[in-house]
Amino acid sequence: MIRRLFALTLLAIATSASAQTKIVLGYTPANAFMPAFVAKDQGLFAKRGLDVTLQTVPQGSTIAGAMAGGTVQAGTLTPPAFLLAVEGGIDAQIVAAATYQAKSNPTIGVMAREGSNIKAPADIRGKRIGVPGLNGGNHIVTMKWLQNNGVDPKSATYVETGFPAMGDLLKGGQVDVVVPVEPFITRIQQTKVGYVVAVPTITDSFLESFYIMRRDFIQQNPKAAREFREAIRDALAYIKSNEAEARKTQTTYLKLPPEAAASIKLPTFAVDVKQEDVQFWVTLLKDFGVTQGTATAQQVIFQ
């Protein structure tokens, strides 16, 4: 009898493990995705039947392609990269928000090299600007910010560079300005390579990043997509109650020193995405000629 019970217990454990939906999440190295780190480390994905593997992707612009190729089932993207991918034929949907960029809590900055004497938008004319992706979120925000301040966005040259390399490129003079997010703003300041010229404010708050999945994966695993979103919600609740512990995940997934992970500024996290926040980007990107504006907010949000 004892042997039979033991065998049944092992079978139940094996069945439970095999029942979990496997998801590889490709993420860019920014603390915008700390809730996913927490959900992984605290077993919040596993509690909802998900076996999630987190895989770092240095360039966010490559995530949609990796999803199309089946290397990853979920990814982290900004609205421009996502809407461009959708118009390019990649059929994916937003399953959960990650962050909003809020004027009251900015975690993006236009930074210049120490000694460059760049103090205002007008000083950026003719300069080389490092952005994490051409036609990506930070690129578009920078162009809109320059435009709002009377500077032709085309008067600058934009260079695609990953966040981790921005400090070195500034120091070496390959670029004059960079547009990082945290934790890279703090890193560049601490090494005295660069300084913040301004926060590129374009509105009080806008959708900055989110988690996406291929539509066919969602259709085959609708419960898994919803459980993923709810695991992120669970993680936000954990962060709110256990911030110090949650911050430690940044040492693992972002390779931050413990002291930096403990003190670095956190973004405005979110879970739910509103259609008007996606439409904001549809309109903005069309205005800049980046997209045709054919992807609708209703089409790209998983309910």
NORQUI-V906996 format. One record per residue. N is the residue number from 0. SS is DSSP state (H for helix, E for strand, C for the rest). Layout:
# NORQUI-V906996
n ss
N SS
N SS
This chain:
# NORQUI-V906996
n ss
0 C
1 H
2 H
3 H
4 H
5 H
6 H
7 H
8 H
9 H
10 H
11 H
12 H
13 H
14 H
15 H
16 H
17 H
18 H
19 C
20 E
21 E
22 E
23 E
24 E
25 E
26 E
27 C
28 C
29 C
30 H
31 H
32 H
33 H
34 H
35 H
36 H
37 H
38 H
39 H
40 H
41 C
42 C
43 H
44 H
45 H
46 H
47 C
48 C
49 E
50 E
51 E
52 E
53 E
54 E
55 E
56 C
57 C
58 C
59 H
60 H
61 H
62 H
63 H
64 H
65 H
66 H
67 H
68 C
69 C
70 C
71 C
72 C
73 E
74 E
75 E
76 E
77 C
78 H
79 H
80 H
81 H
82 H
83 H
84 H
85 H
86 H
87 C
88 C
89 C
90 C
91 E
92 E
93 E
94 E
95 E
96 E
97 E
98 E
99 E
100 E
101 E
102 C
103 C
104 E
105 C
106 C
107 E
108 E
109 E
110 E
111 E
112 E
113 C
114 C
115 C
116 C
117 C
118 C
119 C
120 H
121 H
122 H
123 H
124 C
125 C
126 C
127 E
128 E
129 E
130 E
131 C
132 C
133 C
134 C
135 C
136 H
137 H
138 H
139 H
140 H
141 H
142 H
143 H
144 H
145 H
146 H
147 H
148 C
149 C
150 C
151 C
152 H
153 H
154 H
155 C
156 E
157 E
158 E
159 E
160 C
161 C
162 H
163 H
164 H
165 H
166 H
167 H
168 H
169 H
170 H
171 H
172 C
173 C
174 C
175 C
176 E
177 E
178 E
179 E
180 E
181 C
182 C
183 H
184 H
185 H
186 H
187 H
188 H
189 H
190 C
191 C
192 C
193 E
194 E
195 E
196 E
197 E
198 C
199 C
200 C
201 C
202 C
203 C
204 E
205 E
206 E
207 E
208 E
209 E
210 E
211 E
212 E
213 E
214 H
215 H
216 H
217 H
218 H
219 H
220 C
221 H
222 H
223 H
224 H
225 H
226 H
227 H
228 H
229 H
230 H
231 H
232 H
233 H
234 H
235 H
236 H
237 H
238 H
239 H
240 H
241 C
242 H
243 H
244 H
245 H
246 H
247 C
248 H
249 H
250 H
251 H
252 H
253 C
254 C
255 C
256 C
257 H
258 H
259 H
260 H
261 H
262 H
263 C
264 C
265 C
266 C
267 E
268 E
269 C
270 C
271 C
272 C
273 C
274 H
275 H
276 H
277 H
278 H
279 H
280 H
281 H
282 H
283 H
284 H
285 H
286 H
287 C
288 C
289 C
290 C
291 C
292 C
293 C
294 C
295 C
296 H
297 H
298 H
299 H
300 E
301 C
302 C
